[in-house]
Amino acid sequence: MAERLSGKRIFLTGAAQGIGLAIAEACLAEGAKLFLVDQDGTLLDKTVASLAAPKGHVGHATADISDGAVITAAVARATAELGPINALINNAGMNVFSTPLEATEEEWNRNFEVNVKGAWNCSKAVLPGILAHGGGAILNIASTHSFTIIPHTFPYPVAKHALLGLTKSLALEYAGQGVRVNALAPGYVETQKAIDYWNGFPDPAVARATTMALHPGGRIASASEIALAAVFMISDECPFMNAATLVVDGGLSQLQHPA
Ligand SMILES: NC(=O)c1ccc[n+]([C@@H]2O[C@H](COP(=O)([O-])OP(=O)(O)OC[C@H]3O[C@@H](n4cnc5c(N)ncnc54)[C@H](O)[C@@H]3O)[C@@H](O)[C@H]2O)c1
């Protein structure tokens, strides 16, 4: 069977671990070339060394997505190493969990710098090349926090709601020029970020079990299950999907209340 991402040159952020790493592995298995960025350069180096990739299929750079100039330089390097970038996956994100009255201005700013402006920076850096070469796809990793609220996670969901606004704005702006911009909204996924969240409770094991029990299927997603959806959305298998949000949460967001 033909590789589903053959000819795709993907700029992928937050690739050192978690969902980003799973997406990198899944995209490589489908024949894509990848340029991986993460702010954690030490971990990214280790991750890149561990990837089973044909020679010349993976480039990487340490970069903080909140810094527009750094991202512009990383995209230029990616283009020089791999050829014109025709797909972007905005995966890097961070949890900033507080309450509206306790969150500091610094937390508010960093939350938006990374979770919203970071995706805009990367989009702005890849779009001229995508437009010049006949089109491509952008996928933003949103969250079920993009349309529902868990108290005490403020202001993270405010930024994830805004990421859907960015998705739709870019999607409608460039729809006539061969560009598709969509969002993928995972629910709970077993990554370090989820483990850190459970570790914030007095009994992390109880917190973990409570999260599992919330789900209609009694479990949360693995990162590789999210990556399967990402491969589909960045591939040419859904050419008329634009400005859409695909929810991958095991049905949790449709549950009226726990049984
Ligand atoms: N894990 C979940 O339950 C879950 C659920 C829904 C959505 N998400 C979203 O999925 C994405 C990935 O989450 P994850 O769970 O894999 O997280 P993770 O913390 O396991 O990995 C995120 C990676 O992004 C990198 N990163 C963070 N800020 C960065 C920045 N400013 N510049 C460059 N790199 C940066 C980190 O160094 C890390 O390697 C995030 O956008 C997150 O909001 C996660």
The ligand as an ORCA input file, in Angstrom:
! r2SCAN-3c Opt
* xyz 0 1
  N      -1.958     15.293     27.302
  C      -3.228     15.633     27.229
  O      -4.075     15.112     27.989
  C      -3.697     16.643     26.199
  C      -5.072     16.750     25.983
  C      -5.540     17.674     25.044
  C      -4.652     18.467     24.344
  N      -3.307     18.348     24.579
  C      -2.443     19.223     23.804
  O      -1.546     18.421     23.044
  C      -0.307     19.115     22.866
  C       0.836     18.215     23.317
  O       0.610     17.880     24.677
  P       1.436     16.721     25.408
  O       0.521     16.150     26.428
  O       2.112     15.845     24.440
  O       2.496     17.633     26.197
  P       3.974     17.293     26.729
  O       4.209     18.267     27.835
  O       4.119     15.830     26.981
  O       4.874     17.696     25.474
  C       4.836     19.005     24.979
  C       6.151     19.337     24.331
  O       6.065     20.691     23.856
  C       7.236     21.368     24.197
  N       6.961     22.793     24.352
  C       6.207     23.390     25.313
  N       6.235     24.711     25.165
  C       7.020     24.964     24.091
  C       7.451     26.147     23.460
  N       7.123     27.365     23.925
  N       8.239     26.051     22.357
  C       8.625     24.830     21.898
  N       8.274     23.686     22.483
  C       7.482     23.742     23.568
  C       7.700     20.749     25.510
  O       9.093     20.949     25.739
  C       7.338     19.283     25.300
  O       8.406     18.535     24.770
  C      -0.442     20.422     23.651
  O      -0.807     21.465     22.787
  C      -1.554     20.119     24.625
  O      -2.206     21.286     25.047
  C      -2.807     17.451     25.480
*
